[in-house]
Amino acid sequence: QVQLVESGGGLVQAGGSLRLSCVASGSIFRNIFRINTMAWYRQAPGKQRELVASITSGGVTDYSDSVKGRFTISRDNAKNTLYLQMNSLKPEDTAVYYCNGSPNTWEWGQGTQVIVSS
């Protein structure tokens, strides 16, 4: 069974920071996590889910233009945990944030809500 549990969201003022975490559980998935590219996605109200950052098993990262220079993705394979450090947050970053594989995804978790006030 695959389970992804996101946490760390909240309400923050524009210019602030948040750090999101995602723990992957399930005995088989813990091994899969280590060798897969993982990613953070977000879905704003009324919009499609979009990929914002990804990281390969070897640590190579990629970002969407909208978050480049402000967000940093990282992973701790020993803890089966994915992180997203978000700095200089903007109101347009408001969304529910999810983690999952990339490009192949597993069952989506509940996500964690990020609200950035202006």
Jmol script that loads the backbone (N, CA, C; Angstrom):
load data "model"
ATOM      1  N   GLN A   1       0.853  -1.198   0.000  1.00  0.00           N
ATOM      2  CA  GLN A   1       0.000   0.000   0.000  1.00  0.00           C
ATOM      3  C   GLN A   1       0.880   1.236   0.000  1.00  0.00           C
ATOM      4  N   VAL A   2       0.538   2.196  -0.837  1.00  0.00           N
ATOM      5  CA  VAL A   2       1.290   3.436  -0.947  1.00  0.00           C
ATOM      6  C   VAL A   2       0.569   4.526  -0.194  1.00  0.00           C
ATOM      7  N   GLN A   3       1.308   5.223   0.618  1.00  0.00           N
ATOM      8  CA  GLN A   3       0.716   6.347   1.315  1.00  0.00           C
ATOM      9  C   GLN A   3       1.685   7.507   1.344  1.00  0.00           C
ATOM     10  N   LEU A   4       1.197   8.636   0.912  1.00  0.00           N
ATOM     11  CA  LEU A   4       1.971   9.873   0.937  1.00  0.00           C
ATOM     12  C   LEU A   4       1.263  10.844   1.863  1.00  0.00           C
ATOM     13  N   VAL A   5       1.987  11.350   2.848  1.00  0.00           N
ATOM     14  CA  VAL A   5       1.387  12.240   3.838  1.00  0.00           C
ATOM     15  C   VAL A   5       2.151  13.552   3.842  1.00  0.00           C
ATOM     16  N   GLU A   6       1.466  14.602   3.418  1.00  0.00           N
ATOM     17  CA  GLU A   6       2.061  15.935   3.356  1.00  0.00           C
ATOM     18  C   GLU A   6       1.725  16.728   4.616  1.00  0.00           C
ATOM     19  N   SER A   7       2.628  17.609   5.016  1.00  0.00           N
ATOM     20  CA  SER A   7       2.405  18.463   6.175  1.00  0.00           C
ATOM     21  C   SER A   7       3.241  19.731   6.041  1.00  0.00           C
ATOM     22  N   GLY A   8       2.965  20.689   6.924  1.00  0.00           N
ATOM     23  CA  GLY A   8       3.763  21.900   6.970  1.00  0.00           C
ATOM     24  C   GLY A   8       3.115  23.136   6.399  1.00  0.00           C
ATOM     25  N   GLY A   9       1.940  22.977   5.820  1.00  0.00           N
ATOM     26  CA  GLY A   9       1.257  24.135   5.263  1.00  0.00           C
ATOM     27  C   GLY A   9       0.719  25.043   6.351  1.00  0.00           C
ATOM     28  N   GLY A  10       0.155  26.157   5.916  1.00  0.00           N
ATOM     29  CA  GLY A  10      -0.410  27.100   6.860  1.00  0.00           C
ATOM     30  C   GLY A  10      -0.677  28.436   6.226  1.00  0.00           C
ATOM     31  N   LEU A  11      -0.987  29.406   7.070  1.00  0.00           N
ATOM     32  CA  LEU A  11      -1.265  30.774   6.630  1.00  0.00           C
ATOM     33  C   LEU A  11      -0.018  31.613   6.892  1.00  0.00           C
ATOM     34  N   VAL A  12       0.420  32.323   5.872  1.00  0.00           N
ATOM     35  CA  VAL A  12       1.618  33.133   6.004  1.00  0.00           C
ATOM     36  C   VAL A  12       1.448  34.422   5.205  1.00  0.00           C
ATOM     37  N   GLN A  13       2.091  35.469   5.649  1.00  0.00           N
ATOM     38  CA  GLN A  13       2.030  36.727   4.917  1.00  0.00           C
ATOM     39  C   GLN A  13       2.969  36.686   3.713  1.00  0.00           C
ATOM     40  N   ALA A  14       2.661  37.482   2.733  1.00  0.00           N
ATOM     41  CA  ALA A  14       3.525  37.589   1.558  1.00  0.00           C
ATOM     42  C   ALA A  14       4.942  37.947   1.993  1.00  0.00           C
ATOM     43  N   GLY A  15       5.902  37.277   1.389  1.00  0.00           N
ATOM     44  CA  GLY A  15       7.295  37.464   1.759  1.00  0.00           C
ATOM     45  C   GLY A  15       7.789  36.470   2.790  1.00  0.00           C
ATOM     46  N   GLY A  16       6.869  35.738   3.384  1.00  0.00           N
ATOM     47  CA  GLY A  16       7.231  34.770   4.409  1.00  0.00           C
ATOM     48  C   GLY A  16       7.710  33.446   3.841  1.00  0.00           C
ATOM     49  N   SER A  17       7.949  32.502   4.743  1.00  0.00           N
ATOM     50  CA  SER A  17       8.490  31.199   4.361  1.00  0.00           C
ATOM     51  C   SER A  17       7.710  30.076   5.029  1.00  0.00           C
ATOM     52  N   LEU A  18       7.715  28.944   4.360  1.00  0.00           N
ATOM     53  CA  LEU A  18       7.168  27.708   4.919  1.00  0.00           C
ATOM     54  C   LEU A  18       8.040  26.557   4.443  1.00  0.00           C
ATOM     55  N   ARG A  19       8.048  25.480   5.222  1.00  0.00           N
ATOM     56  CA  ARG A  19       8.745  24.267   4.806  1.00  0.00           C
ATOM     57  C   ARG A  19       7.756  23.106   4.841  1.00  0.00           C
ATOM     58  N   LEU A  20       7.530  22.530   3.686  1.00  0.00           N
ATOM     59  CA  LEU A  20       6.625  21.398   3.569  1.00  0.00           C
ATOM     60  C   LEU A  20       7.402  20.093   3.660  1.00  0.00           C
ATOM     61  N   SER A  21       6.735  19.076   4.210  1.00  0.00           N
ATOM     62  CA  SER A  21       7.324  17.739   4.288  1.00  0.00           C
ATOM     63  C   SER A  21       6.344  16.725   3.716  1.00  0.00           C
ATOM     64  N   CYS A  22       6.878  15.649   3.200  1.00  0.00           N
ATOM     65  CA  CYS A  22       6.060  14.559   2.680  1.00  0.00           C
ATOM     66  C   CYS A  22       6.733  13.258   3.055  1.00  0.00           C
ATOM     67  N   VAL A  23       6.009  12.436   3.796  1.00  0.00           N
ATOM     68  CA  VAL A  23       6.546  11.141   4.213  1.00  0.00           C
ATOM     69  C   VAL A  23       5.885  10.045   3.389  1.00  0.00           C
ATOM     70  N   ALA A  24       6.700   9.186   2.833  1.00  0.00           N
ATOM     71  CA  ALA A  24       6.210   8.050   2.052  1.00  0.00           C
ATOM     72  C   ALA A  24       6.227   6.807   2.922  1.00  0.00           C
ATOM     73  N   SER A  25       5.101   6.135   3.035  1.00  0.00           N
ATOM     74  CA  SER A  25       5.039   4.939   3.874  1.00  0.00           C
ATOM     75  C   SER A  25       4.519   3.755   3.070  1.00  0.00           C
ATOM     76  N   GLY A  26       4.630   2.579   3.684  1.00  0.00           N
ATOM     77  CA  GLY A  26       4.286   1.350   2.967  1.00  0.00           C
ATOM     78  C   GLY A  26       5.582   0.627   2.677  1.00  0.00           C
ATOM     79  N   SER A  27       5.660  -0.635   3.055  1.00  0.00           N
ATOM     80  CA  SER A  27       6.938  -1.350   3.018  1.00  0.00           C
ATOM     81  C   SER A  27       7.525  -1.410   1.615  1.00  0.00           C
ATOM     82  N   ILE A  28       6.703  -1.663   0.602  1.00  0.00           N
ATOM     83  CA  ILE A  28       7.223  -1.740  -0.757  1.00  0.00           C
ATOM     84  C   ILE A  28       7.560  -0.345  -1.266  1.00  0.00           C
ATOM     85  N   PHE A  29       6.714   0.617  -0.983  1.00  0.00           N
ATOM     86  CA  PHE A  29       6.915   1.957  -1.495  1.00  0.00           C
ATOM     87  C   PHE A  29       8.144   2.614  -0.922  1.00  0.00           C
ATOM     88  N   ARG A  30       8.524   2.252   0.287  1.00  0.00           N
ATOM     89  CA  ARG A  30       9.723   2.863   0.877  1.00  0.00           C
ATOM     90  C   ARG A  30      10.942   2.574   0.001  1.00  0.00           C
ATOM     91  N   ASN A  31      10.967   1.408  -0.620  1.00  0.00           N
ATOM     92  CA  ASN A  31      12.079   1.099  -1.519  1.00  0.00           C
ATOM     93  C   ASN A  31      11.930   1.822  -2.846  1.00  0.00           C
ATOM     94  N   ILE A  32      10.701   1.929  -3.315  1.00  0.00           N
ATOM     95  CA  ILE A  32      10.442   2.615  -4.582  1.00  0.00           C
ATOM     96  C   ILE A  32      10.801   4.091  -4.472  1.00  0.00           C
ATOM     97  N   PHE A  33      10.484   4.679  -3.334  1.00  0.00           N
ATOM     98  CA  PHE A  33      10.749   6.104  -3.129  1.00  0.00           C
ATOM     99  C   PHE A  33      12.203   6.436  -3.403  1.00  0.00           C
ATOM    100  N   ARG A  34      13.102   5.580  -2.942  1.00  0.00           N
ATOM    101  CA  ARG A  34      14.532   5.881  -3.037  1.00  0.00           C
ATOM    102  C   ARG A  34      15.021   5.964  -4.474  1.00  0.00           C
ATOM    103  N   ILE A  35      14.404   5.254  -5.381  1.00  0.00           N
ATOM    104  CA  ILE A  35      14.928   5.183  -6.741  1.00  0.00           C
ATOM    105  C   ILE A  35      14.115   6.004  -7.729  1.00  0.00           C
ATOM    106  N   ASN A  36      13.057   6.642  -7.251  1.00  0.00           N
ATOM    107  CA  ASN A  36      12.197   7.404  -8.145  1.00  0.00           C
ATOM    108  C   ASN A  36      12.418   8.902  -8.070  1.00  0.00           C
ATOM    109  N   THR A  37      12.191   9.539  -9.199  1.00  0.00           N
ATOM    110  CA  THR A  37      12.089  10.988  -9.177  1.00  0.00           C
ATOM    111  C   THR A  37      10.815  11.350  -8.425  1.00  0.00           C
ATOM    112  N   MET A  38      10.943  12.266  -7.494  1.00  0.00           N
ATOM    113  CA  MET A  38       9.803  12.729  -6.711  1.00  0.00           C
ATOM    114  C   MET A  38       9.564  14.206  -7.000  1.00  0.00           C
ATOM    115  N   ALA A  39       8.339  14.630  -6.734  1.00  0.00           N
ATOM    116  CA  ALA A  39       7.991  15.998  -7.104  1.00  0.00           C
ATOM    117  C   ALA A  39       6.953  16.579  -6.158  1.00  0.00           C
ATOM    118  N   TRP A  40       6.914  17.878  -6.143  1.00  0.00           N
ATOM    119  CA  TRP A  40       5.848  18.625  -5.485  1.00  0.00           C
ATOM    120  C   TRP A  40       4.944  19.203  -6.569  1.00  0.00           C
ATOM    121  N   TYR A  41       3.664  19.106  -6.309  1.00  0.00           N
ATOM    122  CA  TYR A  41       2.648  19.654  -7.176  1.00  0.00           C
ATOM    123  C   TYR A  41       1.787  20.607  -6.351  1.00  0.00           C
ATOM    124  N   ARG A  42       1.027  21.439  -7.040  1.00  0.00           N
ATOM    125  CA  ARG A  42       0.062  22.269  -6.338  1.00  0.00           C
ATOM    126  C   ARG A  42      -1.174  22.470  -7.185  1.00  0.00           C
ATOM    127  N   GLN A  43      -2.270  22.699  -6.487  1.00  0.00           N
ATOM    128  CA  GLN A  43      -3.526  22.959  -7.186  1.00  0.00           C
ATOM    129  C   GLN A  43      -4.217  24.131  -6.506  1.00  0.00           C
ATOM    130  N   ALA A  44      -4.340  25.204  -7.236  1.00  0.00           N
ATOM    131  CA  ALA A  44      -5.031  26.389  -6.744  1.00  0.00           C
ATOM    132  C   ALA A  44      -6.517  26.252  -7.058  1.00  0.00           C
ATOM    133  N   PRO A  45      -7.363  26.970  -6.328  1.00  0.00           N
ATOM    134  CA  PRO A  45      -8.811  26.889  -6.571  1.00  0.00           C
ATOM    135  C   PRO A  45      -9.157  27.193  -8.024  1.00  0.00           C
ATOM    136  N   GLY A  46      -9.915  26.315  -8.634  1.00  0.00           N
ATOM    137  CA  GLY A  46     -10.352  26.529  -9.995  1.00  0.00           C
ATOM    138  C   GLY A  46      -9.309  26.276 -11.062  1.00  0.00           C
ATOM    139  N   LYS A  47      -8.156  25.757 -10.657  1.00  0.00           N
ATOM    140  CA  LYS A  47      -7.077  25.516 -11.622  1.00  0.00           C
ATOM    141  C   LYS A  47      -6.657  24.048 -11.607  1.00  0.00           C
ATOM    142  N   GLN A  48      -5.964  23.644 -12.662  1.00  0.00           N
ATOM    143  CA  GLN A  48      -5.458  22.285 -12.723  1.00  0.00           C
ATOM    144  C   GLN A  48      -4.234  22.127 -11.834  1.00  0.00           C
ATOM    145  N   ARG A  49      -4.003  20.908 -11.433  1.00  0.00           N
ATOM    146  CA  ARG A  49      -2.805  20.604 -10.659  1.00  0.00           C
ATOM    147  C   ARG A  49      -1.575  20.819 -11.540  1.00  0.00           C
ATOM    148  N   GLU A  50      -0.546  21.439 -10.978  1.00  0.00           N
ATOM    149  CA  GLU A  50       0.670  21.700 -11.735  1.00  0.00           C
ATOM    150  C   GLU A  50       1.884  21.233 -10.954  1.00  0.00           C
ATOM    151  N   LEU A  51       2.906  20.820 -11.687  1.00  0.00           N
ATOM    152  CA  LEU A  51       4.154  20.408 -11.074  1.00  0.00           C
ATOM    153  C   LEU A  51       5.001  21.650 -10.825  1.00  0.00           C
ATOM    154  N   VAL A  52       5.520  21.796  -9.613  1.00  0.00           N
ATOM    155  CA  VAL A  52       6.316  22.989  -9.297  1.00  0.00           C
ATOM    156  C   VAL A  52       7.790  22.668  -9.095  1.00  0.00           C
ATOM    157  N   ALA A  53       8.112  21.454  -8.652  1.00  0.00           N
ATOM    158  CA  ALA A  53       9.514  21.119  -8.429  1.00  0.00           C
ATOM    159  C   ALA A  53       9.682  19.602  -8.440  1.00  0.00           C
ATOM    160  N   SER A  54      10.822  19.158  -8.927  1.00  0.00           N
ATOM    161  CA  SER A  54      11.111  17.731  -8.939  1.00  0.00           C
ATOM    162  C   SER A  54      12.564  17.485  -8.558  1.00  0.00           C
ATOM    163  N   ILE A  55      12.832  16.265  -8.104  1.00  0.00           N
ATOM    164  CA  ILE A  55      14.184  15.894  -7.728  1.00  0.00           C
ATOM    165  C   ILE A  55      14.393  14.417  -8.060  1.00  0.00           C
ATOM    166  N   THR A  56      15.481  14.126  -8.753  1.00  0.00           N
ATOM    167  CA  THR A  56      15.768  12.743  -9.122  1.00  0.00           C
ATOM    168  C   THR A  56      16.356  11.993  -7.928  1.00  0.00           C
ATOM    169  N   SER A  57      16.507  10.691  -8.096  1.00  0.00           N
ATOM    170  CA  SER A  57      17.096   9.895  -7.025  1.00  0.00           C
ATOM    171  C   SER A  57      18.525  10.343  -6.736  1.00  0.00           C
ATOM    172  N   GLY A  58      19.166  10.925  -7.732  1.00  0.00           N
ATOM    173  CA  GLY A  58      20.530  11.395  -7.553  1.00  0.00           C
ATOM    174  C   GLY A  58      20.641  12.830  -7.096  1.00  0.00           C
ATOM    175  N   GLY A  59      19.500  13.480  -6.896  1.00  0.00           N
ATOM    176  CA  GLY A  59      19.523  14.831  -6.351  1.00  0.00           C
ATOM    177  C   GLY A  59      19.474  15.957  -7.371  1.00  0.00           C
ATOM    178  N   VAL A  60      19.257  15.641  -8.636  1.00  0.00           N
ATOM    179  CA  VAL A  60      19.137  16.691  -9.648  1.00  0.00           C
ATOM    180  C   VAL A  60      17.746  17.309  -9.553  1.00  0.00           C
ATOM    181  N   THR A  61      17.699  18.619  -9.476  1.00  0.00           N
ATOM    182  CA  THR A  61      16.434  19.315  -9.257  1.00  0.00           C
ATOM    183  C   THR A  61      15.994  20.103 -10.488  1.00  0.00           C
ATOM    184  N   ASP A  62      14.704  20.354 -10.536  1.00  0.00           N
ATOM    185  CA  ASP A  62      14.127  21.165 -11.602  1.00  0.00           C
ATOM    186  C   ASP A  62      12.931  21.909 -11.016  1.00  0.00           C
ATOM    187  N   TYR A  63      12.691  23.122 -11.525  1.00  0.00           N
ATOM    188  CA  TYR A  63      11.630  23.956 -10.984  1.00  0.00           C
ATOM    189  C   TYR A  63      10.827  24.601 -12.104  1.00  0.00           C
ATOM    190  N   SER A  64       9.574  24.872 -11.819  1.00  0.00           N
ATOM    191  CA  SER A  64       8.792  25.656 -12.747  1.00  0.00           C
ATOM    192  C   SER A  64       9.282  27.095 -12.680  1.00  0.00           C
ATOM    193  N   ASP A  65       9.065  27.825 -13.740  1.00  0.00           N
ATOM    194  CA  ASP A  65       9.533  29.211 -13.778  1.00  0.00           C
ATOM    195  C   ASP A  65       8.908  30.049 -12.670  1.00  0.00           C
ATOM    196  N   SER A  66       7.705  29.706 -12.278  1.00  0.00           N
ATOM    197  CA  SER A  66       6.985  30.520 -11.297  1.00  0.00           C
ATOM    198  C   SER A  66       7.591  30.434  -9.892  1.00  0.00           C
ATOM    199  N   VAL A  67       8.382  29.392  -9.620  1.00  0.00           N
ATOM    200  CA  VAL A  67       8.942  29.239  -8.269  1.00  0.00           C
ATOM    201  C   VAL A  67      10.462  29.225  -8.267  1.00  0.00           C
ATOM    202  N   LYS A  68      11.065  29.237  -9.441  1.00  0.00           N
ATOM    203  CA  LYS A  68      12.521  29.162  -9.530  1.00  0.00           C
ATOM    204  C   LYS A  68      13.161  30.320  -8.768  1.00  0.00           C
ATOM    205  N   GLY A  69      14.152  29.994  -7.941  1.00  0.00           N
ATOM    206  CA  GLY A  69      14.848  31.003  -7.164  1.00  0.00           C
ATOM    207  C   GLY A  69      14.205  31.272  -5.808  1.00  0.00           C
ATOM    208  N   ARG A  70      12.993  30.749  -5.598  1.00  0.00           N
ATOM    209  CA  ARG A  70      12.294  30.968  -4.324  1.00  0.00           C
ATOM    210  C   ARG A  70      12.069  29.663  -3.568  1.00  0.00           C
ATOM    211  N   PHE A  71      11.846  28.572  -4.281  1.00  0.00           N
ATOM    212  CA  PHE A  71      11.575  27.269  -3.668  1.00  0.00           C
ATOM    213  C   PHE A  71      12.786  26.366  -3.836  1.00  0.00           C
ATOM    214  N   THR A  72      12.978  25.491  -2.846  1.00  0.00           N
ATOM    215  CA  THR A  72      14.049  24.499  -2.910  1.00  0.00           C
ATOM    216  C   THR A  72      13.494  23.134  -2.517  1.00  0.00           C
ATOM    217  N   ILE A  73      13.644  22.175  -3.409  1.00  0.00           N
ATOM    218  CA  ILE A  73      13.201  20.812  -3.142  1.00  0.00           C
ATOM    219  C   ILE A  73      14.398  19.987  -2.677  1.00  0.00           C
ATOM    220  N   SER A  74      14.149  19.101  -1.726  1.00  0.00           N
ATOM    221  CA  SER A  74      15.211  18.208  -1.246  1.00  0.00           C
ATOM    222  C   SER A  74      14.577  16.909  -0.774  1.00  0.00           C
ATOM    223  N   ARG A  75      15.419  15.911  -0.539  1.00  0.00           N
ATOM    224  CA  ARG A  75      14.908  14.617  -0.106  1.00  0.00           C
ATOM    225  C   ARG A  75      15.878  13.976   0.863  1.00  0.00           C
ATOM    226  N   ASP A  76      15.324  13.166   1.744  1.00  0.00           N
ATOM    227  CA  ASP A  76      16.119  12.364   2.666  1.00  0.00           C
ATOM    228  C   ASP A  76      15.675  10.920   2.474  1.00  0.00           C
ATOM    229  N   ASN A  77      16.411  10.181   1.666  1.00  0.00           N
ATOM    230  CA  ASN A  77      16.007   8.819   1.336  1.00  0.00           C
ATOM    231  C   ASN A  77      16.011   7.905   2.554  1.00  0.00           C
ATOM    232  N   ALA A  78      16.877   8.178   3.506  1.00  0.00           N
ATOM    233  CA  ALA A  78      16.913   7.357   4.717  1.00  0.00           C
ATOM    234  C   ALA A  78      15.619   7.484   5.511  1.00  0.00           C
ATOM    235  N   LYS A  79      14.981   8.641   5.394  1.00  0.00           N
ATOM    236  CA  LYS A  79      13.730   8.881   6.116  1.00  0.00           C
ATOM    237  C   LYS A  79      12.509   8.804   5.206  1.00  0.00           C
ATOM    238  N   ASN A  80      12.740   8.473   3.938  1.00  0.00           N
ATOM    239  CA  ASN A  80      11.639   8.426   2.962  1.00  0.00           C
ATOM    240  C   ASN A  80      10.822   9.718   2.999  1.00  0.00           C
ATOM    241  N   THR A  81      11.511  10.826   3.032  1.00  0.00           N
ATOM    242  CA  THR A  81      10.859  12.115   3.190  1.00  0.00           C
ATOM    243  C   THR A  81      11.312  13.080   2.105  1.00  0.00           C
ATOM    244  N   LEU A  82      10.343  13.810   1.602  1.00  0.00           N
ATOM    245  CA  LEU A  82      10.562  14.848   0.593  1.00  0.00           C
ATOM    246  C   LEU A  82      10.243  16.192   1.237  1.00  0.00           C
ATOM    247  N   TYR A  83      11.032  17.212   0.903  1.00  0.00           N
ATOM    248  CA  TYR A  83      10.838  18.538   1.486  1.00  0.00           C
ATOM    249  C   TYR A  83      10.669  19.590   0.393  1.00  0.00           C
ATOM    250  N   LEU A  84      10.011  20.679   0.775  1.00  0.00           N
ATOM    251  CA  LEU A  84       9.944  21.843  -0.104  1.00  0.00           C
ATOM    252  C   LEU A  84      10.081  23.087   0.772  1.00  0.00           C
ATOM    253  N   GLN A  85      11.213  23.750   0.650  1.00  0.00           N
ATOM    254  CA  GLN A  85      11.431  25.012   1.345  1.00  0.00           C
ATOM    255  C   GLN A  85      10.924  26.119   0.444  1.00  0.00           C
ATOM    256  N   MET A  86       9.970  26.896   0.954  1.00  0.00           N
ATOM    257  CA  MET A  86       9.348  27.948   0.166  1.00  0.00           C
ATOM    258  C   MET A  86       9.655  29.292   0.810  1.00  0.00           C
ATOM    259  N   ASN A  87      10.376  30.124   0.099  1.00  0.00           N
ATOM    260  CA  ASN A  87      10.734  31.464   0.577  1.00  0.00           C
ATOM    261  C   ASN A  87      10.090  32.518  -0.313  1.00  0.00           C
ATOM    262  N   SER A  88      10.066  33.736   0.182  1.00  0.00           N
ATOM    263  CA  SER A  88       9.525  34.872  -0.584  1.00  0.00           C
ATOM    264  C   SER A  88       8.161  34.528  -1.171  1.00  0.00           C
ATOM    265  N   LEU A  89       7.295  33.991  -0.341  1.00  0.00           N
ATOM    266  CA  LEU A  89       5.995  33.542  -0.812  1.00  0.00           C
ATOM    267  C   LEU A  89       5.148  34.697  -1.311  1.00  0.00           C
ATOM    268  N   LYS A  90       4.343  34.387  -2.335  1.00  0.00           N
ATOM    269  CA  LYS A  90       3.466  35.363  -2.959  1.00  0.00           C
ATOM    270  C   LYS A  90       2.024  34.869  -2.843  1.00  0.00           C
ATOM    271  N   PRO A  91       1.067  35.785  -2.914  1.00  0.00           N
ATOM    272  CA  PRO A  91      -0.341  35.348  -2.859  1.00  0.00           C
ATOM    273  C   PRO A  91      -0.671  34.306  -3.935  1.00  0.00           C
ATOM    274  N   GLU A  92      -0.032  34.383  -5.079  1.00  0.00           N
ATOM    275  CA  GLU A  92      -0.304  33.412  -6.143  1.00  0.00           C
ATOM    276  C   GLU A  92       0.257  32.024  -5.849  1.00  0.00           C
ATOM    277  N   ASP A  93       0.994  31.878  -4.761  1.00  0.00           N
ATOM    278  CA  ASP A  93       1.447  30.553  -4.334  1.00  0.00           C
ATOM    279  C   ASP A  93       0.372  29.827  -3.527  1.00  0.00           C
ATOM    280  N   THR A  94      -0.710  30.507  -3.229  1.00  0.00           N
ATOM    281  CA  THR A  94      -1.804  29.892  -2.484  1.00  0.00           C
ATOM    282  C   THR A  94      -2.363  28.700  -3.250  1.00  0.00           C
ATOM    283  N   ALA A  95      -2.380  27.537  -2.589  1.00  0.00           N
ATOM    284  CA  ALA A  95      -2.805  26.297  -3.237  1.00  0.00           C
ATOM    285  C   ALA A  95      -2.729  25.163  -2.222  1.00  0.00           C
ATOM    286  N   VAL A  96      -3.257  24.028  -2.617  1.00  0.00           N
ATOM    287  CA  VAL A  96      -3.003  22.788  -1.890  1.00  0.00           C
ATOM    288  C   VAL A  96      -1.796  22.134  -2.538  1.00  0.00           C
ATOM    289  N   TYR A  97      -0.829  21.779  -1.716  1.00  0.00           N
ATOM    290  CA  TYR A  97       0.423  21.202  -2.210  1.00  0.00           C
ATOM    291  C   TYR A  97       0.438  19.701  -1.951  1.00  0.00           C
ATOM    292  N   TYR A  98       0.865  18.968  -2.966  1.00  0.00           N
ATOM    293  CA  TYR A  98       0.926  17.510  -2.913  1.00  0.00           C
ATOM    294  C   TYR A  98       2.324  17.050  -3.322  1.00  0.00           C
ATOM    295  N   CYS A  99       2.711  15.899  -2.825  1.00  0.00           N
ATOM    296  CA  CYS A  99       3.916  15.260  -3.344  1.00  0.00           C
ATOM    297  C   CYS A  99       3.511  13.970  -4.042  1.00  0.00           C
ATOM    298  N   ASN A 100       4.314  13.551  -4.989  1.00  0.00           N
ATOM    299  CA  ASN A 100       4.081  12.305  -5.692  1.00  0.00           C
ATOM    300  C   ASN A 100       5.280  12.039  -6.583  1.00  0.00           C
ATOM    301  N   GLY A 101       5.253  10.927  -7.279  1.00  0.00           N
ATOM    302  CA  GLY A 101       6.314  10.627  -8.211  1.00  0.00           C
ATOM    303  C   GLY A 101       6.187  11.472  -9.469  1.00  0.00           C
ATOM    304  N   SER A 102       7.184  11.377 -10.319  1.00  0.00           N
ATOM    305  CA  SER A 102       7.170  12.069 -11.595  1.00  0.00           C
ATOM    306  C   SER A 102       8.028  11.293 -12.581  1.00  0.00           C
ATOM    307  N   PRO A 103       7.560  11.004 -13.790  1.00  0.00           N
ATOM    308  CA  PRO A 103       6.248  11.383 -14.291  1.00  0.00           C
ATOM    309  C   PRO A 103       5.119  10.444 -13.859  1.00  0.00           C
ATOM    310  N   ASN A 104       5.474   9.233 -13.432  1.00  0.00           N
ATOM    311  CA  ASN A 104       4.421   8.316 -12.980  1.00  0.00           C
ATOM    312  C   ASN A 104       4.019   8.629 -11.549  1.00  0.00           C
ATOM    313  N   THR A 105       2.740   8.655 -11.309  1.00  0.00           N
ATOM    314  CA  THR A 105       2.251   8.985  -9.976  1.00  0.00           C
ATOM    315  C   THR A 105       1.549   7.795  -9.346  1.00  0.00           C
ATOM    316  N   TRP A 106       1.491   7.852  -8.013  1.00  0.00           N
ATOM    317  CA  TRP A 106       0.752   6.856  -7.244  1.00  0.00           C
ATOM    318  C   TRP A 106      -0.509   7.524  -6.694  1.00  0.00           C
ATOM    319  N   GLU A 107      -1.166   6.866  -5.764  1.00  0.00           N
ATOM    320  CA  GLU A 107      -2.365   7.448  -5.177  1.00  0.00           C
ATOM    321  C   GLU A 107      -2.020   8.758  -4.480  1.00  0.00           C
ATOM    322  N   TRP A 108      -2.837   9.768  -4.734  1.00  0.00           N
ATOM    323  CA  TRP A 108      -2.565  11.083  -4.169  1.00  0.00           C
ATOM    324  C   TRP A 108      -2.924  11.121  -2.688  1.00  0.00           C
ATOM    325  N   GLY A 109      -2.131  11.862  -1.919  1.00  0.00           N
ATOM    326  CA  GLY A 109      -2.426  12.092  -0.516  1.00  0.00           C
ATOM    327  C   GLY A 109      -3.439  13.213  -0.349  1.00  0.00           C
ATOM    328  N   GLN A 110      -3.624  13.641   0.875  1.00  0.00           N
ATOM    329  CA  GLN A 110      -4.593  14.702   1.165  1.00  0.00           C
ATOM    330  C   GLN A 110      -4.051  16.085   0.825  1.00  0.00           C
ATOM    331  N   GLY A 111      -2.756  16.185   0.734  1.00  0.00           N
ATOM    332  CA  GLY A 111      -2.162  17.484   0.470  1.00  0.00           C
ATOM    333  C   GLY A 111      -2.094  18.345   1.730  1.00  0.00           C
ATOM    334  N   THR A 112      -1.421  19.482   1.595  1.00  0.00           N
ATOM    335  CA  THR A 112      -1.332  20.438   2.700  1.00  0.00           C
ATOM    336  C   THR A 112      -1.621  21.827   2.148  1.00  0.00           C
ATOM    337  N   GLN A 113      -2.495  22.556   2.821  1.00  0.00           N
ATOM    338  CA  GLN A 113      -2.970  23.848   2.333  1.00  0.00           C
ATOM    339  C   GLN A 113      -1.968  24.949   2.664  1.00  0.00           C
ATOM    340  N   VAL A 114      -1.642  25.735   1.666  1.00  0.00           N
ATOM    341  CA  VAL A 114      -0.807  26.921   1.852  1.00  0.00           C
ATOM    342  C   VAL A 114      -1.630  28.138   1.443  1.00  0.00           C
ATOM    343  N   ILE A 115      -1.725  29.092   2.353  1.00  0.00           N
ATOM    344  CA  ILE A 115      -2.449  30.333   2.073  1.00  0.00           C
ATOM    345  C   ILE A 115      -1.492  31.489   2.320  1.00  0.00           C
ATOM    346  N   VAL A 116      -1.294  32.305   1.304  1.00  0.00           N
ATOM    347  CA  VAL A 116      -0.401  33.456   1.402  1.00  0.00           C
ATOM    348  C   VAL A 116      -1.246  34.719   1.308  1.00  0.00           C
ATOM    349  N   SER A 117      -1.236  35.494   2.377  1.00  0.00           N
ATOM    350  CA  SER A 117      -2.028  36.721   2.399  1.00  0.00           C
ATOM    351  C   SER A 117      -1.190  37.901   1.910  1.00  0.00           C
ATOM    352  N   SER A 118      -1.864  38.833   1.295  1.00  0.00           N
ATOM    353  CA  SER A 118      -1.149  39.998   0.753  1.00  0.00           C
ATOM    354  C   SER A 118      -1.045  41.116   1.776  1.00  0.00           C
TER     355      SER A 118
END
end "model"
wireframe off; spacefill off
backbone 0.3
color backbone group
